């Protein structure tokens, strides 16, 4: 698990701007979506081209958050990075052999594309494919249309990589006017430094940063949710 150390300058800046650390003391469960970014085999299995070892460590927290959001009446959305011929619109990124290998493992139907087996995906959850780092940028996925149709106004971002797809999705979600909670111990990057830099950026400008326990507590309007915290 990452050693979390949000830069003091980011904390001070957030306090100066808001008068408190976080914007949202509570969230409305039925208007909240847990958006799980790219917890797929290609990022999680040993030896895969884009392995993020810490991503395996956050799975228990992601599952706890998913259970809490369901109990609160919200929606869990599992987002899968999916590459096909449409990647040609940003093909410059794929120059180099390792990136070409990653492209193959992110095509629909490949082993790398599948969600990791330890994730507790339920029948009532949604699975959304995205074609860009950000799930919310125009042309990447239908997630914005889907969430608005469900009356969602708050997104909780978890997944991998903290500083790439998760941060990109978080920034764009805020710019589409969603309330944002970014979970510090349910996102994963390659290094602590990269992880913490993103936490500082999100806290300073884009939304709230909270732990798994803190996020569940904000949802805990019903007694059953409080029990999830203690598991």
VEXDRENLUM-974509 format. One record per residue (C-alpha): x, y, z; residue in three letters. Coordinates in steps of 0.5 Angstrom, whole numbers, plus 500, padded with zeros to 3 digits. Example, Ala and Ser with C-alpha at 12.3 -4.5 7.8 and 13.67 -1.06 7.14 Angstrom:
<recs>
525491516Ala527498514Ser
</recs>
This chain:
<recs>
500500500Unk502507499Unk505511504Unk501517504Unk504524505Unk500530502Unk504536500Unk504541506Unk503546501Unk497543498Unk494542505Unk495550506Unk492552500Unk486548500Unk485551507Unk486558505Unk481557499Unk476553503Unk477555510Unk477547512Unk480541509Unk475538505Unk469541501Unk464536503Unk462533510Unk457528507Unk455525500Unk448523498Unk448516497Unk443515492Unk447520488Unk453517489Unk457513484Unk464509485Unk468510479Unk473504479Unk478506474Unk482500470Unk483495475Unk484490469Unk489484469Unk494488464Unk495493470Unk495488476Unk498481474Unk505480475Unk509480469Unk504484465Unk506490461Unk504495465Unk504492472Unk502496478Unk504492484Unk500497489Unk494496485Unk493489488Unk494491495Unk488496494Unk483491492Unk480490499Unk479497500Unk475498493Unk471492495Unk469495501Unk467502498Unk463498493Unk459495498Unk458501502Unk456505496Unk451499494Unk448499501Unk447507501Unk443506494Unk449509489Unk452506483Unk458502482Unk461503475Unk467498473Unk471502468Unk475498463Unk480501458Unk479498452Unk483500445Unk481498438Unk482502432Unk480508435Unk486509438Unk489511432Unk487518434Unk492518439Unk497513436Unk503517437Unk503515444Unk503507442Unk510508439Unk515503442Unk514496443Unk512496450Unk506500449Unk504496443Unk504490447Unk500494452Unk495495446Unk494488445Unk492486452Unk487492452Unk483489446Unk476487448Unk476479449Unk484479451Unk486476458Unk489483460Unk483487458Unk479483464Unk477485471Unk481482476Unk478476479Unk479479486Unk474484485Unk467483487Unk463485481Unk455485482Unk450484477Unk447490479Unk453494478Unk455497471Unk461496467Unk463501462Unk469501457Unk473507456Unk478509450Unk482515453Unk485516459Unk480520462Unk473516462Unk469523462Unk473526456Unk469527450Unk469521446Unk472516451Unk465513454Unk458514455Unk459515463Unk457522463Unk450520460Unk449514464Unk451517471Unk446524469Unk441519467Unk441516474Unk441522478Unk448522480Unk452528482Unk458525486Unk463521484Unk468517488Unk474515484Unk479509485Unk483505481Unk490505477Unk494509475Unk493514481Unk497520476Unk494518470Unk487515468Unk485516475Unk487523476Unk485525468Unk478522470Unk477526476Unk479532473Unk474532467Unk469529472Unk470536476Unk470540470Unk463537468Unk460539475Unk460533479Unk462533486Unk469529487Unk472525492Unk478521491Unk480516495Unk487516498Unk488509500Unk484506494Unk488509488Unk495506486Unk501508482Unk508506481Unk511510486Unk509514492Unk512520490Unk507520484Unk501518488Unk502523493Unk503529488Unk496527485Unk493527492Unk496534493Unk493537486Unk486534487Unk486537494Unk488543492Unk484544486Unk479539484Unk476536490Unk476532496Unk481527498Unk479522503Unk481515506Unk477509505Unk474509512Unk473517511Unk469516505Unk465510508Unk463514514Unk460520509Unk456515506Unk454512513Unk447515513Unk444508514Unk446503520Unk448497515Unk454502512Unk457503519Unk458496519Unk462496513Unk467500516Unk469495521Unk470489517Unk
</recs>
